[in-house]
Amino acid sequence: MNMLLQVRAERIDSDCVFREATAFTSTQAMGSTGVLTFTIPTHNWNPGNAGDIIRIAYSFSTTAHAGADVVIETGTTDTEIVTSITEGAPPVSRRIFIGD
């Protein structure tokens, strides 16, 4: 497969407006199957509000002039997101969305 992938975390406010983001991770080449592991760069987040969310954004690119299909599996241990975010807001406000 000739696909490359990088990710970043974005803060979206309760009105669904983009507020800020980390830098993108380094780019990894995607194989035909397998698990990729990314470490999102640290970021000095603005305080925001309790209704804000963190969204994981994917950036796909290709190394060839051809189409490709990508499947992002959800609901398995291979797709879990581990975070060290610790803030005073109630746990319900720390929702993580994958994609848009």
C-alpha positions as CSV (number, residue, x, y, z in Angstrom):
1,M,0.0,0.0,0.0
2,N,1.3,3.5,-0.9
3,M,-0.4,5.3,1.9
4,L,1.1,7.6,4.6
5,L,-0.6,8.6,7.8
6,Q,-0.1,11.2,10.5
7,V,-2.4,12.4,13.3
8,R,-2.9,15.3,15.7
9,A,-5.3,16.3,18.6
10,E,-7.6,19.2,18.1
11,R,-9.7,21.1,20.7
12,I,-13.2,21.9,19.5
13,D,-15.6,24.1,21.6
14,S,-19.2,23.3,22.4
15,D,-20.3,25.3,19.3
16,C,-18.2,22.9,17.1
17,V,-15.7,25.6,16.4
18,F,-12.0,24.6,16.0
19,R,-9.9,26.3,18.7
20,E,-6.4,24.8,18.7
21,A,-4.3,21.8,17.8
22,T,-1.1,20.0,18.5
23,A,1.5,19.6,15.8
24,F,1.1,16.5,13.5
25,T,3.0,13.4,14.5
26,S,5.7,12.1,12.2
27,T,4.4,10.4,9.1
28,Q,4.2,6.6,9.1
29,A,3.8,4.3,6.1
30,M,0.7,2.1,6.2
31,G,1.1,-1.6,5.3
32,S,-1.7,-3.7,3.9
33,T,-2.7,-4.7,7.5
34,G,-1.4,-3.9,10.9
35,V,-1.5,-1.5,13.8
36,L,0.2,1.9,13.8
37,T,1.1,3.6,17.1
38,F,1.4,7.4,17.3
39,T,2.5,9.6,20.2
40,I,0.8,13.0,19.8
41,P,3.2,15.9,20.6
42,T,2.7,17.8,23.8
43,H,0.8,21.0,23.6
44,N,0.2,23.9,26.1
45,W,-3.6,23.9,25.8
46,N,-5.6,27.0,26.6
47,P,-8.0,26.3,29.5
48,G,-11.1,26.1,27.4
49,N,-14.5,25.2,28.8
50,A,-16.1,22.0,30.3
51,G,-18.1,21.5,27.0
52,D,-15.0,21.4,24.8
53,I,-13.9,18.1,23.2
54,I,-10.7,16.6,21.9
55,R,-10.9,15.3,18.4
56,I,-8.2,13.1,16.7
57,A,-7.6,14.3,13.1
58,Y,-6.1,12.0,10.5
59,S,-4.0,13.2,7.6
60,F,-3.7,10.7,4.8
61,S,-1.4,11.1,1.8
62,T,-0.2,8.8,-1.0
63,T,3.2,8.1,-2.6
64,A,1.6,7.0,-5.9
65,H,-0.9,8.3,-8.5
66,A,-3.6,5.7,-7.6
67,G,-6.6,5.4,-5.4
68,A,-6.6,3.4,-2.2
69,D,-9.0,2.4,0.5
70,V,-8.4,2.8,4.2
71,V,-10.5,1.1,6.9
72,I,-10.2,2.5,10.5
73,E,-11.5,-0.1,12.9
74,T,-13.2,1.0,16.1
75,G,-14.1,-0.7,19.3
76,T,-11.1,-2.9,19.7
77,T,-8.0,-2.7,21.9
78,D,-6.0,-2.0,18.7
79,T,-7.9,1.3,18.4
80,E,-7.8,2.5,21.9
81,I,-6.6,6.0,22.8
82,V,-4.6,6.3,26.0
83,T,-4.4,9.8,27.4
84,S,-2.7,11.5,30.3
85,I,-5.1,14.5,30.2
86,T,-5.9,15.4,33.8
87,E,-8.2,18.4,34.4
88,G,-10.8,19.5,36.9
89,A,-13.7,19.1,34.5
90,P,-16.1,16.2,35.1
91,P,-15.2,13.0,33.1
92,V,-18.2,13.4,30.7
93,S,-16.5,16.5,29.3
94,R,-13.4,14.6,28.2
95,R,-14.9,12.9,25.2
96,I,-12.6,11.8,22.4
97,F,-13.9,11.6,18.9
98,I,-12.0,9.8,16.2
99,G,-12.2,11.6,12.8
100,D,-14.7,14.3,11.9
